[in-house]
Amino acid sequence: MIHPNADNTATVRSVFIIDPKKKVRLTLTYPASCGRNFDEIVRVIDAMQLSDEYNIATPVDWKDGDDVIIPPSVKNEDIAANYPKGHTEIKPYLRTTPAPNK
């Protein structure tokens, strides 16, 4: 999936985020004409670390300190014990909670 007019001598650049268990968690591939966004790379690492530790998900455009999503797999009766900062139910399947402190 390379543009037909792309330079054959220039390469694309990829970023791989590999966790401590040697599992590839993310790949980003940039064309040679675009610089990498290190703020996005750090944001993704922060989001994955929070998700792994606290059983949350991050919404689109999430930034450190923003509210996070409680996964639909978490039952309503388990929310208080697992998310002590409270929560907001937007829809039965979409519940948010303040981000845990790192």
N, C-alpha and C positions, 0 to 999 in steps of 0.2 A: 504494500500500500504506500508506495513512494510516488510522488508526483512525476509524471512522464518527463518533465523538463528539469528534474532535479540533477544536480551535479553528481556524477558517479564517483568522484573522488572524495566528496564530503560525506561524513557519516552522521547519522542521527546519534543523539546522546540519551542514554537511559539511566534512570536512578532506580536502584533496587533497595528496598528496606527489608532486611532479614532480621528476624527476632532471635533471641538467645537460644532458641531450640533449633535454629538453622532453617526455619520455615520462611519462605518468601511471603511477605505480607502485602507488599505493594510494588508495582512497577509503574514508572512514569517514563514516557519516551517523548523527547523533544526533537523537533527538526533542527538542523544546524542553524537556521535563521532565527531561532528563538532562544533566549537565555533561560536558564532554569530559575525557578522561583523558590528560593530557600525558605522564605516565610511559609509557603505552603508545605514544604517538606517537614519543617518543625511542627506546624499545626497538625499534620497527619500523625506524626510520632506522638505528640501530646494526646491526641484523640484515641489512638490505639492503646496507649498505656492506661488511660482512664477506663476505657472499655474493658480491658483485660482485668483490671483490679476491682472495678466497682459494678460490673454487669450493667453498663449503660451503652447507649449509642449516641452519636453526635449528629445534629441536624445539618442541613445544607448551610454553608457559610459560617459554621460554628467557629467561635474564637474562644481561647482560654478564658474561663470565668463565666461564659454564657451558660444558660440552662441546657440540660442534656435530656435525652429521651429514655424513658423506662421501657425496656423491651416488652412487646405484647405477651411474651411467654411468662412474665411475672404476674402472678395472680393479685387481684386487688387486696386481698386479705394479707398479703406478704409485703405490701409497699411500706407500711409504717415501720416495720422492723428493719427493712433493708435500705430505706431512704429517709433518714430521720429529719431531713430539712423540709419535709413536706413535699407535696406534689400538686400539679394542676392537671385536670383531665380536660383535654381539648375535644377529644372524641374517645369512645371506649377503647379504641386501639392506639390512641396517641396521648400519652401522659408524659409530662415533663417534670423535672425536679432541678433545683439548683445544683450546679456542678460541685462534686466533692472537692475538698481542699487536697492538693497534692502533698 
